[in-house]
Amino acid sequence: MTSDTARILHLQRLSTEDGPGIRTTVFFKGCPLACAWCHNPESIPSQPQVQWLEQRCIGCGTCLEACPRGCLSRDTAGAIVIDRSCCAGCGTCATACPANALELLGRTLTVDELVREVLKDRAYFEASGGGVTLSGGEPTLQATFAKTFLQRMRAEGVQTALDTCGLMSPATLETLLPYVDLVLYDLKEIDAEKHRTFTGQSNTTILENARLLRRLIAESAPATRLWIRTPLIPGATATRENLLGLGAFITSTLDGVVERWELCAFNNLCRDKYRRLGLTWAFAATPLMTAEELAEMERWARESGVAPAMVLATGAARS
C-alpha cells in the first residue's frame, strides 16, 4: 500500500446509521481490535479475503481451475471449501467465476477513485444534510490516505464523519481532526481488563485519546461534533455497572462536548458472515434484546450523570 492508496472493504450508500442525513459510509479494511461480537468480522484482517456465496454458485468448477495456488476444493456435498491457510486473497477465483459466487473482500483504491465514487452521491448529501463517513475496520490505520481523502471532501463541500474505535496514536488524532465535522467515538467497556478480554486490547489508550479529543475540540476544533457509541452486547457490555461507569467517564471527562450517547443494540444478522469465513462466533445463539431491555439500558445510562436527553438507544429489538 502507498500513501495515496487504501484497502477498502466496501461502500455503503444511502446509509442513515452513521451520522446525520443520508450518507455514504466507506468501510476500511483492518482493525486493531478483535471484538468478540464484531458485526463485520471481514473488516478485522487488513489483508484481502475471499468468501463463497453458495446461493449464487452454479457448480461449474471454474474457480477450482483458476486458483493459482490450488486453495479451493469441494466437500462431499459439493460446497466450495477455501483453505484459509493457503489463500492469499489474490481474487483470481472471484474474477474468473461467471456467477459472482466468489467475492473478494478488500480492494485497493486510490484517493481519486474513492473521491469519484463518493461524489456520485452528492445530491443525496445536499438534500438531506448528510455526507461521507469513514468507518471500518478502523480508518485511522490508513491515516495518510484518510487525511488526504477528508481534505478532498472538505474542498468539495461534503460533510465528513470519522467512526473510530479510538485506538490510534495521539498524533493521528491531531492530524485528522481538523478535517472532520463529526466524530463517532466508540466507548465499549469502562473496565480495562474486561475490555482486553472482549476486544483483545486494553482501553487505556482509547480513554486517553477521548481526553485528548475533548481538549482538541475545546481549543482548536470547536465546530467538530462528538457522538459516543456503545454497543449493547448481552453477556458483555450490556450491564448496569458498565453503563454507569461509562456515563461517569463521559460526565467527568467529556462534559460539554458530547452531543449524543448512542446505545447500539446487539445485532445477530452477521452469523452468515462468520460461517462464510470459516469462523466460530461466540454470539451466534444470542437473541436480540427486547424493547424492555433496551429501555432499561437507556434508563441506566440516564442515571449515570450525563444529560438524559443525549442518551439514545438504536437498533432492532425482538418482540
C-alpha positions in Angstrom: 0.0 0.0 0.0 1.1 3.6 -0.7 0.1 6.9 0.8 -2.4 7.6 -2.0 -4.0 4.1 -1.9 -6.0 2.3 0.7 -7.6 -1.1 1.2 -11.3 -0.5 1.2 -13.8 -3.2 2.1 -16.9 -1.7 0.6 -19.0 1.5 0.2 -22.5 1.5 1.8 -24.6 4.1 0.0 -27.8 5.6 1.4 -26.8 4.9 5.0 -28.8 6.6 7.8 -27.0 5.0 10.7 -23.5 6.6 10.6 -24.3 10.2 11.2 -26.9 12.8 10.3 -28.7 12.7 6.9 -28.1 10.3 4.1 -24.5 9.2 4.0 -22.1 7.1 2.1 -20.1 5.1 4.5 -16.6 4.0 3.5 -15.6 0.8 5.2 -11.8 0.5 5.6 -10.2 -3.0 6.0 -8.1 -3.7 9.1 -8.8 -3.1 12.8 -6.5 -3.1 15.9 -9.3 -4.6 17.9 -10.9 -8.0 17.6 -14.2 -7.6 19.3 -15.8 -10.9 20.2 -19.2 -9.5 19.0 -17.9 -7.8 15.8 -20.6 -7.5 13.2 -18.1 -7.1 10.4 -15.5 -9.8 11.0 -14.3 -9.4 7.5 -13.1 -5.9 8.4 -10.7 -7.1 11.1 -7.8 -8.5 9.0 -6.0 -6.0 6.8 -5.4 -8.4 4.0 -8.0 -9.3 1.3 -10.1 -12.4 1.8 -12.3 -14.4 -0.4 -15.8 -15.7 0.5 -18.1 -18.2 -1.2 -21.7 -17.2 -1.7 -23.4 -20.6 -2.1 -26.8 -19.2 -3.3 -25.1 -17.8 -6.4 -22.9 -20.9 -7.3 -23.8 -22.7 -10.5 -21.4 -25.6 -9.8 -19.3 -25.0 -12.9 -15.9 -25.5 -11.2 -14.2 -22.6 -13.0 -12.8 -21.3 -9.7 -11.1 -24.6 -8.9 -9.1 -24.3 -12.1 -8.5 -20.6 -11.8 -6.9 -20.5 -8.3 -3.1 -20.2 -8.9 -2.3 -21.8 -5.5 -4.8 -24.6 -5.6 -6.6 -23.4 -2.4 -10.1 -24.3 -3.5 -11.8 -27.7 -3.3 -15.2 -29.3 -3.0 -16.6 -31.2 0.0 -18.8 -34.2 -0.2 -21.9 -32.1 -0.6 -20.4 -30.1 -3.5 -19.7 -26.9 -1.5 -16.6 -24.9 -2.3 -14.1 -25.1 0.5 -11.4 -22.4 0.8 -8.2 -23.3 2.5 -7.6 -20.2 4.6 -4.0 -21.2 5.4 -3.3 -21.3 1.7 -5.4 -18.4 0.2 -3.5 -15.2 -0.3 -6.6 -13.2 -1.3 -5.4 -12.5 -4.8 -9.0 -12.6 -6.1 -8.2 -14.6 -9.3 -11.0 -17.1 -8.5 -13.5 -14.3 -7.9 -12.6 -12.7 -11.3 -13.0 -16.0 -13.1 -16.3 -17.0 -11.5 -19.1 -16.4 -14.1 -21.8 -16.3 -11.4 -20.0 -14.0 -9.0 -20.3 -16.7 -6.3 -16.8 -15.9 -5.0 -16.3 -12.4 -3.6 -13.1 -10.6 -2.9 -13.3 -8.7 0.4 -10.9 -5.8 0.3 -9.8 -3.9 -2.8 -7.1 -1.2 -3.3 -8.4 2.2 -4.3 -6.6 5.4 -5.0 -7.8 8.7 -3.4 -9.0 9.9 -6.8 -11.0 6.7 -7.4 -12.7 6.9 -4.0 -13.5 10.6 -4.4 -15.2 9.9 -7.7 -17.3 7.1 -6.2 -18.4 9.1 -3.2 -19.2 12.3 -5.2 -21.8 10.3 -7.2 -24.0 10.6 -4.1 -23.5 14.4 -3.7 -27.2 15.1 -4.5 -28.3 12.9 -1.5 -25.9 14.7 0.8 -27.1 18.1 -0.2 -30.8 17.2 0.0 -30.5 15.6 3.4 -27.7 17.3 5.3 -25.7 14.1 5.0 -22.2 13.4 3.9 -19.4 10.8 4.0 -18.4 8.6 7.0 -15.1 6.8 7.3 -15.6 3.6 9.2 -14.3 0.0 9.2 -12.4 -1.7 10.5 -10.5 1.3 11.6 -9.9 4.1 9.1 -7.1 5.6 11.2 -4.9 2.6 10.5 -4.6 4.1 7.0 -4.3 7.7 8.3 -2.3 9.3 5.5 -4.9 8.2 2.9 -7.7 9.1 5.3 -6.3 12.6 5.8 -6.0 13.3 2.0 -9.5 11.9 1.3 -11.0 14.1 4.1 -9.2 17.1 2.7 -10.7 16.4 -0.7 -14.2 16.0 0.7 -13.9 19.3 2.6 -12.7 21.0 -0.7 -15.8 19.6 -2.4 -18.1 20.9 0.4 -19.0 17.4 1.6 -19.7 17.0 5.4 -17.3 14.4 6.9 -17.5 12.0 9.8 -15.0 9.7 11.4 -16.2 6.5 13.0 -13.3 5.2 15.2 -12.6 2.7 18.0 -10.2 5.3 19.4 -7.1 3.1 19.4 -4.7 5.2 17.5 -1.7 7.4 18.1 -2.4 10.9 19.6 -0.6 12.4 16.5 -3.0 10.6 14.2 -6.0 12.1 16.0 -4.5 15.6 15.9 -3.7 15.2 12.2 -7.2 14.1 11.2 -9.5 16.1 13.4 -9.2 19.4 11.6 -10.9 17.8 8.6 -13.7 16.0 10.5 -17.1 17.5 11.1 -18.4 14.7 13.3 -16.5 12.1 15.4 -18.4 8.8 16.2 -16.2 7.6 19.1 -16.6 4.1 20.5 -16.6 3.6 24.2 -17.4 -0.1 24.6 -16.3 -1.1 28.1 -15.0 1.0 31.0 -13.1 -1.8 32.8 -9.6 -2.2 31.2 -9.3 -5.9 31.8 -12.8 -6.7 30.6 -12.1 -4.5 27.6 -9.0 -6.6 26.9 -11.0 -9.8 27.3 -13.7 -8.7 24.9 -11.6 -6.9 22.3 -8.0 -8.2 22.7 -6.7 -4.8 23.8 -6.9 -2.6 26.9 -8.9 0.6 26.8 -6.2 2.8 28.3 -5.2 4.5 25.0 -8.8 4.8 24.0 -9.7 6.7 27.2 -6.6 8.8 26.9 -7.5 9.7 23.3 -11.0 10.6 24.5 -9.5 13.1 26.8 -7.3 14.5 24.1 -10.3 14.7 21.8 -12.1 16.8 24.3 -9.1 19.2 24.6 -8.7 19.5 20.8 -12.4 20.2 20.3 -12.3 22.9 23.0 -9.1 24.5 21.8 -8.9 24.2 18.0 -11.9 22.4 16.5 -15.0 23.8 18.2 -17.1 23.1 15.2 -16.4 19.4 15.4 -19.4 17.4 16.9 -18.9 14.4 19.1 -21.1 11.3 19.4 -20.2 8.5 21.7 -21.3 5.0 20.7 -21.6 2.0 23.0 -22.5 -1.5 21.7 -25.0 -3.2 23.9 -23.8 -6.8 24.0 -25.7 -9.3 26.2 -23.3 -11.1 28.5 -20.6 -8.5 27.9 -21.1 -4.7 27.7 -24.8 -4.6 28.4 -24.6 -4.2 32.2 -25.6 -1.6 34.6 -22.1 -1.4 36.0 -20.6 -0.7 32.6 -23.1 1.9 31.6 -22.9 3.7 34.9 -19.1 3.7 34.6 -19.1 4.9 31.0 -21.5 7.6 31.9 -19.4 8.8 34.8 -16.4 9.0 32.5 -18.4 11.0 29.9 -19.6 13.4 32.6 -16.2 13.9 34.3 -14.0 13.9 31.1 -16.1 14.9 28.1 -18.7 17.2 29.7 -19.9 19.9 27.4 -18.6 18.4 24.1 -20.8 15.2 23.7 -23.9 15.8 21.6 -25.2 12.2 21.7 -24.5 9.0 23.6 -25.8 6.2 21.3 -26.5 2.8 22.7 -26.3 0.4 19.8 -28.5 -2.7 20.2 -26.9 -6.1 19.6 -27.5 -7.4 16.1 -27.1 -11.1 15.1 -27.6 -10.7 11.4 -23.9 -11.3 10.8 -24.0 -15.0 11.6 -23.6 -16.0 7.9 -20.5 -13.8 7.6 -18.7 -15.9 10.2 -19.8 -19.1 8.6 -18.6 -18.0 5.1 -15.2 -17.0 6.6 -14.9 -20.3 8.4 -15.1 -18.7 11.8 -17.0 -19.6 15.0 -19.0 -16.8 16.5 -19.4 -16.8 20.3 -22.7 -14.9 20.0 -24.3 -17.0 17.3 -27.1 -18.2 19.6 -27.6 -14.9 21.3 -31.1 -13.4 20.6 -31.8 -9.7 20.0 -32.6 -7.7 23.1 -36.3 -7.0 23.9 -37.7 -3.4 23.8 -38.0 -3.6 27.6 -34.3 -4.5 28.0 -33.3 -1.6 25.7 -35.4 0.8 27.7 -33.7 -0.4 30.9 -30.3 0.2 29.3 -31.4 3.7 28.4 -32.6 4.3 32.0 -29.3 3.1 33.4 -27.3 5.4 31.1 -29.5 8.4 32.0 -28.9 7.6 35.7 -25.1 7.8 35.2 -24.9 11.6 35.5 -25.0 12.5 31.8 -27.6 14.9 30.4 -30.5 12.5 30.0 -31.6 13.9 26.6 -28.3 12.9 25.0 -28.9 9.1 25.5 -30.4 7.3 22.6 -30.9 3.5 22.1 -30.8 2.5 18.4 -31.2 -0.8 16.6 -33.8 -3.6 16.3 -35.4 -5.3 19.3 -37.2 -8.6 19.3 -40.9 -8.7 20.0 
